[in-house]
């Protein structure tokens, strides 16, 4: 995928993947805490409602 076809959601996904890769390199106890934080943030976003739809 090129930058020309990337959407904001793609950027969010890329950021999440990068964040998860950093977390996976941490010691187990730190990893568990960091993954719990990611879980809480994602749950809060989902519970906040539908994602904004791009304008046509």
N, CA, C and O atoms as CSV, one atom per row, in Angstrom:
chain,resi,resn,atom,element,x,y,z
A,1,UNK,N,N,0.853,-1.180,0.000
A,1,UNK,CA,C,0.000,0.000,0.000
A,1,UNK,C,C,0.891,1.234,0.000
A,1,UNK,O,O,1.889,1.294,0.719
A,2,UNK,N,N,0.527,2.199,-0.800
A,2,UNK,CA,C,1.310,3.423,-0.865
A,2,UNK,C,C,0.728,4.463,0.068
A,2,UNK,O,O,-0.389,4.322,0.565
A,3,UNK,N,N,1.498,5.500,0.297
A,3,UNK,CA,C,1.014,6.583,1.143
A,3,UNK,C,C,-0.193,7.267,0.521
A,3,UNK,O,O,-1.030,7.821,1.234
A,4,UNK,N,N,-0.290,7.233,-0.810
A,4,UNK,CA,C,-1.393,7.899,-1.494
A,4,UNK,C,C,-2.734,7.240,-1.204
A,4,UNK,O,O,-3.767,7.909,-1.211
A,5,UNK,N,N,-2.728,5.924,-0.947
A,5,UNK,CA,C,-3.973,5.210,-0.702
A,5,UNK,C,C,-4.200,4.939,0.780
A,5,UNK,O,O,-5.215,4.349,1.150
A,6,UNK,N,N,-3.285,5.355,1.615
A,6,UNK,CA,C,-3.419,5.109,3.052
A,6,UNK,C,C,-4.527,5.986,3.627
A,6,UNK,O,O,-4.710,7.133,3.220
A,7,UNK,N,N,-5.254,5.423,4.576
A,7,UNK,CA,C,-6.304,6.164,5.269
A,7,UNK,C,C,-5.846,6.408,6.692
A,7,UNK,O,O,-4.880,5.785,7.133
A,8,UNK,N,N,-6.514,7.305,7.438
A,8,UNK,CA,C,-6.146,7.503,8.836
A,8,UNK,C,C,-6.182,6.200,9.623
A,8,UNK,O,O,-5.354,5.994,10.511
A,9,UNK,N,N,-7.126,5.322,9.312
A,9,UNK,CA,C,-7.200,4.050,10.024
A,9,UNK,C,C,-5.948,3.217,9.765
A,9,UNK,O,O,-5.484,2.504,10.654
A,10,UNK,N,N,-5.399,3.303,8.551
A,10,UNK,CA,C,-4.170,2.580,8.243
A,10,UNK,C,C,-3.024,3.086,9.114
A,10,UNK,O,O,-2.215,2.302,9.611
A,11,UNK,N,N,-2.965,4.393,9.291
A,11,UNK,CA,C,-1.930,4.973,10.143
A,11,UNK,C,C,-2.089,4.515,11.579
A,11,UNK,O,O,-1.101,4.250,12.263
A,12,UNK,N,N,-3.341,4.420,12.044
A,12,UNK,CA,C,-3.600,3.924,13.395
A,12,UNK,C,C,-3.138,2.483,13.526
A,12,UNK,O,O,-2.543,2.106,14.535
A,13,UNK,N,N,-3.412,1.677,12.506
A,13,UNK,CA,C,-3.020,0.268,12.538
A,13,UNK,C,C,-1.504,0.144,12.543
A,13,UNK,O,O,-0.948,-0.671,13.280
A,14,UNK,N,N,-0.832,0.948,11.723
A,14,UNK,CA,C,0.628,0.918,11.690
A,14,UNK,C,C,1.214,1.316,13.040
A,14,UNK,O,O,2.176,0.709,13.509
A,15,UNK,N,N,0.634,2.330,13.657
A,15,UNK,CA,C,1.112,2.781,14.962
A,15,UNK,C,C,0.903,1.696,16.012
A,15,UNK,O,O,1.759,1.478,16.870
A,16,UNK,N,N,-0.238,1.019,15.938
A,16,UNK,CA,C,-0.521,-0.044,16.898
A,16,UNK,C,C,0.468,-1.197,16.730
A,16,UNK,O,O,0.983,-1.723,17.717
A,17,UNK,N,N,0.732,-1.586,15.491
A,17,UNK,CA,C,1.682,-2.679,15.238
A,17,UNK,C,C,3.064,-2.298,15.767
A,17,UNK,O,O,3.735,-3.119,16.393
A,18,UNK,N,N,3.488,-1.073,15.522
A,18,UNK,CA,C,4.788,-0.620,16.031
A,18,UNK,C,C,4.824,-0.660,17.555
A,18,UNK,O,O,5.805,-1.095,18.158
A,19,UNK,N,N,3.748,-0.203,18.155
A,19,UNK,CA,C,3.665,-0.196,19.626
A,19,UNK,C,C,3.721,-1.619,20.175
A,19,UNK,O,O,4.409,-1.880,21.162
A,20,UNK,N,N,2.998,-2.538,19.535
A,20,UNK,CA,C,2.992,-3.929,19.997
A,20,UNK,C,C,4.358,-4.572,19.834
A,20,UNK,O,O,4.763,-5.381,20.670
A,21,UNK,N,N,5.069,-4.228,18.777
A,21,UNK,CA,C,6.431,-4.768,18.596
A,21,UNK,C,C,7.350,-4.298,19.719
A,21,UNK,O,O,8.160,-5.071,20.231
A,22,UNK,N,N,7.223,-3.035,20.097
A,22,UNK,CA,C,8.035,-2.527,21.208
A,22,UNK,C,C,7.681,-3.236,22.508
A,22,UNK,O,O,8.561,-3.570,23.301
A,23,UNK,N,N,6.405,-3.461,22.720
A,23,UNK,CA,C,5.950,-4.139,23.940
A,23,UNK,C,C,6.495,-5.553,24.005
A,23,UNK,O,O,6.911,-6.007,25.071
A,24,UNK,N,N,6.500,-6.260,22.873
A,24,UNK,CA,C,6.955,-7.651,22.849
A,24,UNK,C,C,8.429,-7.794,23.212
A,24,UNK,O,O,8.863,-8.878,23.603
A,25,UNK,N,N,9.200,-6.727,23.091
A,25,UNK,CA,C,10.618,-6.758,23.439
A,25,UNK,C,C,10.875,-6.519,24.928
A,25,UNK,O,O,12.014,-6.613,25.385
A,26,UNK,N,N,9.825,-6.211,25.678
A,26,UNK,CA,C,9.973,-5.908,27.104
A,26,UNK,C,C,9.949,-7.191,27.938
A,26,UNK,O,O,9.481,-8.229,27.470
A,27,UNK,N,N,10.453,-7.119,29.175
A,27,UNK,CA,C,10.348,-8.253,30.093
A,27,UNK,C,C,8.874,-8.600,30.339
A,27,UNK,O,O,7.999,-7.745,30.198
A,28,UNK,N,N,8.609,-9.843,30.704
A,28,UNK,CA,C,7.249,-10.353,30.806
A,28,UNK,C,C,6.335,-9.495,31.682
A,28,UNK,O,O,5.220,-9.178,31.267
A,29,UNK,N,N,6.772,-9.117,32.867
A,29,UNK,CA,C,5.913,-8.326,33.765
A,29,UNK,C,C,5.567,-6.978,33.145
A,29,UNK,O,O,4.418,-6.539,33.206
A,30,UNK,N,N,6.559,-6.323,32.549
A,30,UNK,CA,C,6.319,-5.036,31.897
A,30,UNK,C,C,5.414,-5.218,30.680
A,30,UNK,O,O,4.552,-4.382,30.407
A,31,UNK,N,N,5.615,-6.311,29.957
A,31,UNK,CA,C,4.802,-6.605,28.782
A,31,UNK,C,C,3.337,-6.769,29.162
A,31,UNK,O,O,2.453,-6.252,28.479
A,32,UNK,N,N,3.082,-7.477,30.233
A,32,UNK,CA,C,1.699,-7.699,30.680
A,32,UNK,C,C,1.025,-6.377,31.024
A,32,UNK,O,O,-0.126,-6.154,30.649
A,33,UNK,N,N,1.721,-5.510,31.723
A,33,UNK,CA,C,1.155,-4.201,32.074
A,33,UNK,C,C,0.892,-3.358,30.825
A,33,UNK,O,O,-0.152,-2.716,30.712
A,34,UNK,N,N,1.836,-3.365,29.899
A,34,UNK,CA,C,1.684,-2.566,28.683
A,34,UNK,C,C,0.543,-3.090,27.814
A,34,UNK,O,O,-0.209,-2.303,27.240
A,35,UNK,N,N,0.410,-4.409,27.713
A,35,UNK,CA,C,-0.681,-4.984,26.921
A,35,UNK,C,C,-2.036,-4.715,27.574
A,35,UNK,O,O,-3.030,-4.510,26.877
A,36,UNK,N,N,-2.080,-4.715,28.882
A,36,UNK,CA,C,-3.325,-4.382,29.577
A,36,UNK,C,C,-3.710,-2.934,29.283
A,36,UNK,O,O,-4.891,-2.633,29.110
A,37,UNK,N,N,-2.737,-2.046,29.225
A,37,UNK,CA,C,-3.006,-0.647,28.910
A,37,UNK,C,C,-3.537,-0.511,27.485
A,37,UNK,O,O,-4.486,0.235,27.248
A,38,UNK,N,N,-2.932,-1.228,26.532
A,38,UNK,CA,C,-3.402,-1.195,25.146
A,38,UNK,C,C,-4.836,-1.716,25.084
A,38,UNK,O,O,-5.683,-1.141,24.400
A,39,UNK,N,N,-5.098,-2.790,25.792
A,39,UNK,CA,C,-6.449,-3.366,25.828
A,39,UNK,C,C,-7.460,-2.339,26.332
A,39,UNK,O,O,-8.525,-2.163,25.740
A,40,UNK,N,N,-7.121,-1.668,27.424
A,40,UNK,CA,C,-8.030,-0.669,27.996
A,40,UNK,C,C,-8.284,0.484,27.019
A,40,UNK,O,O,-9.411,0.964,26.897
A,41,UNK,N,N,-7.229,0.922,26.328
A,41,UNK,CA,C,-7.371,2.025,25.373
A,41,UNK,C,C,-8.252,1.606,24.192
A,41,UNK,O,O,-9.117,2.368,23.760
A,42,UNK,N,N,-8.031,0.396,23.672
A,42,UNK,CA,C,-8.836,-0.079,22.542
A,42,UNK,C,C,-10.297,-0.269,22.952
A,42,UNK,O,O,-11.204,0.075,22.193
A,43,UNK,N,N,-10.523,-0.809,24.137
A,43,UNK,CA,C,-11.893,-0.991,24.620
A,43,UNK,C,C,-12.596,0.356,24.746
A,43,UNK,O,O,-13.758,0.492,24.364
A,44,UNK,N,N,-11.893,1.349,25.282
A,44,UNK,CA,C,-12.481,2.679,25.446
A,44,UNK,C,C,-12.847,3.277,24.083
A,44,UNK,O,O,-13.891,3.915,23.949
A,45,UNK,N,N,-12.004,3.077,23.083
A,45,UNK,CA,C,-12.302,3.592,21.743
A,45,UNK,C,C,-13.519,2.901,21.156
A,45,UNK,O,O,-14.368,3.545,20.539
A,46,UNK,N,N,-13.605,1.597,21.347
A,46,UNK,CA,C,-14.751,0.859,20.826
A,46,UNK,C,C,-16.040,1.262,21.526
A,46,UNK,O,O,-17.083,1.396,20.886
A,47,UNK,N,N,-15.970,1.454,22.826
A,47,UNK,CA,C,-17.156,1.814,23.589
A,47,UNK,C,C,-17.593,3.254,23.346
A,47,UNK,O,O,-18.728,3.620,23.650
A,48,UNK,N,N,-16.696,4.070,22.799
A,48,UNK,CA,C,-17.005,5.467,22.532
A,48,UNK,C,C,-17.947,5.631,21.337
A,48,UNK,O,O,-18.522,6.702,21.140
A,49,UNK,N,N,-18.101,4.595,20.560
A,49,UNK,CA,C,-19.011,4.673,19.417
A,49,UNK,C,C,-18.308,4.313,18.129
A,49,UNK,O,O,-17.144,3.914,18.112
A,50,UNK,N,N,-19.049,4.465,17.064
A,50,UNK,CA,C,-18.521,4.143,15.744
A,50,UNK,C,C,-17.414,5.106,15.373
A,50,UNK,O,O,-17.404,6.265,15.789
A,51,UNK,N,N,-16.491,4.607,14.589
A,51,UNK,CA,C,-15.412,5.445,14.082
A,51,UNK,C,C,-15.979,6.425,13.068
A,51,UNK,O,O,-16.933,6.093,12.364
A,52,UNK,N,N,-15.424,7.607,12.978
A,52,UNK,CA,C,-15.894,8.551,11.963
A,52,UNK,C,C,-15.669,7.981,10.574
A,52,UNK,O,O,-14.642,7.356,10.306
A,53,UNK,N,N,-16.630,8.199,9.702
A,53,UNK,CA,C,-16.525,7.690,8.339
A,53,UNK,C,C,-15.899,8.756,7.449
A,53,UNK,O,O,-16.200,9.943,7.571
A,54,UNK,N,N,-15.016,8.309,6.546
A,54,UNK,CA,C,-14.399,9.291,5.642
A,54,UNK,C,C,-15.451,9.907,4.716
A,54,UNK,O,O,-16.416,9.249,4.326
A,55,UNK,N,N,-15.248,11.157,4.380
A,55,UNK,CA,C,-16.171,11.850,3.479
A,55,UNK,C,C,-15.886,11.408,2.051
A,55,UNK,O,O,-14.734,11.173,1.685
A,56,UNK,N,N,-16.912,11.298,1.265
A,56,UNK,CA,C,-16.750,10.859,-0.136
A,56,UNK,C,C,-16.167,11.930,-0.998
A,56,UNK,O,O,-15.970,11.720,-2.194
